């Protein structure tokens, strides 16, 4: 990774991990609630279709609506069991190794994800993150309403980065951020150095403009079995 950065900001799904944790966790949630394989496929297929559409907010709203009526604590416990059941190849080695090296050299590690707290929290503990940010889910008396109050995607990720920089008294140019999707671009541009994971055309163009490094796709990394960072 070269120079030491003060803070390392990292996207989670298909950047730090080889999987999309939101999809994987949704399947675990639906199965835990006794939904049939056909029902699971139907829900996941519907969300995938929305994700291919122009309104990224639509898929987020539909995703979080599936958790309406669930206990926030029970969903958190399910997240712990879900993550514990994943194998070591869940880590995308090119990113996980760099993050671990930066953390060991004294950098702060901050995860910034649009996924729910139930999936981000166990990942953050496993990677030794100093802080993590996930999409907030509205709840009443500990029960989720199915609404997301702050989806951490796009410009929202950049706002998180700027808030952390202010709180820590750190300059953006002294930090690095990793992302794999066009929606991560505001976060990457909020710091001094961006690292692009995979071949998203928007990020590839930005990398060419800024001179950022490119790392292999996380899905290609799923063929390896790196040691979990720790």
Rosetta blueprint (number, residue, H / E / L):
1 X L
2 X L
3 X L
4 X L
5 X L
6 X L
7 X E
8 X E
9 X E
10 X E
11 X L
12 X H
13 X H
14 X H
15 X H
16 X H
17 X E
18 X L
19 X L
20 X L
21 X H
22 X H
23 X H
24 X H
25 X H
26 X H
27 X H
28 X H
29 X H
30 X H
31 X H
32 X H
33 X L
34 X L
35 X L
36 X L
37 X H
38 X H
39 X H
40 X H
41 X H
42 X H
43 X H
44 X H
45 X H
46 X H
47 X H
48 X H
49 X H
50 X H
51 X H
52 X L
53 X L
54 X L
55 X L
56 X H
57 X H
58 X H
59 X H
60 X H
61 X H
62 X H
63 X H
64 X H
65 X H
66 X L
67 X L
68 X L
69 X L
70 X L
71 X E
72 X H
73 X H
74 X H
75 X H
76 X H
77 X H
78 X H
79 X H
80 X H
81 X H
82 X H
83 X H
84 X H
85 X L
86 X L
87 X L
88 X H
89 X H
90 X H
91 X E
92 X L
93 X H
94 X H
95 X H
96 X H
97 X H
98 X H
99 X H
100 X H
101 X H
102 X H
103 X H
104 X H
105 X L
106 X L
107 X L
108 X E
109 X E
110 X E
111 X E
112 X E
113 X E
114 X E
115 X E
116 X E
117 X H
118 X H
119 X H
120 X H
121 X H
122 X H
123 X H
124 X H
125 X H
126 X H
127 X H
128 X L
129 X L
130 X L
131 X E
132 X E
133 X E
134 X E
135 X E
136 X E
137 X E
138 X E
139 X E
140 X E
141 X L
142 X L
143 X E
144 X E
145 X E
146 X E
147 X E
148 X E
149 X E
150 X E
151 X L
152 X L
153 X L
154 X L
155 X H
156 X H
157 X H
158 X H
159 X H
160 X H
161 X H
162 X H
163 X H
164 X H
165 X H
166 X H
167 X H
168 X H
169 X L
170 X L
171 X L
172 X H
173 X H
174 X H
175 X L
176 X E
177 X E
178 X E
179 X E
180 X L
181 X L
182 X H
183 X H
184 X H
185 X H
186 X H
187 X H
188 X H
189 X H
190 X L
191 X L
192 X L
193 X E
194 X E
195 X E
196 X E
197 X E
198 X L
199 X L
200 X L
201 X H
202 X H
203 X H
204 X H
205 X H
206 X H
207 X H
208 X H
209 X H
210 X H
211 X L
212 X L
213 X E
214 X E
215 X E
216 X L
217 X L
218 X H
219 X H
220 X H
221 X H
222 X L
223 X L
224 X L
225 X L
226 X L
227 X L
228 X L
229 X L
230 X L
